């Protein structure tokens, strides 16, 4: 099990940028796939991106492709989400999550951080 704490959310104007961080503690960080999810008001939670190894290949949904970048630093036990060219539809609560390599489900979740993008 890992404990996850997100930070970096806030209010930003459309076109702006934010960088979310998720600090992990607990067991070996490198044994976990790390993901960022978001939940927009009135919508289901969706996976934005997940990453297995630093510099590893990542796929993004079309809604954020080219604007968001996930990265991780195993030495710091931290995963990041760089968000550029933010749009009002990016507004929501962003969650960091972890799942063990080979597992199907994310078992460990952070408390979430609010991102609000004004038009």
Rosetta blueprint (number, residue, H / E / L):
1 X L
2 X E
3 X E
4 X E
5 X E
6 X E
7 X E
8 X L
9 X L
10 X E
11 X E
12 X E
13 X E
14 X L
15 X L
16 X L
17 X L
18 X E
19 X E
20 X E
21 X E
22 X E
23 X E
24 X E
25 X E
26 X E
27 X L
28 X L
29 X H
30 X H
31 X H
32 X E
33 X E
34 X E
35 X E
36 X E
37 X E
38 X E
39 X E
40 X L
41 X L
42 X L
43 X L
44 X L
45 X L
46 X E
47 X E
48 X E
49 X E
50 X E
51 X E
52 X L
53 X L
54 X L
55 X L
56 X L
57 X L
58 X L
59 X L
60 X L
61 X L
62 X L
63 X L
64 X L
65 X L
66 X L
67 X L
68 X E
69 X E
70 X E
71 X E
72 X E
73 X E
74 X L
75 X L
76 X L
77 X L
78 X E
79 X E
80 X E
81 X E
82 X E
83 X E
84 X L
85 X L
86 X L
87 X L
88 X H
89 X H
90 X H
91 X L
92 X E
93 X E
94 X E
95 X E
96 X E
97 X E
98 X E
99 X E
100 X E
101 X L
102 X L
103 X L
104 X L
105 X L
106 X L
107 X L
108 X E
109 X E
110 X L
111 X L
112 X L
113 X E
114 X E
115 X E
116 X E
117 X E
118 X E
119 X L
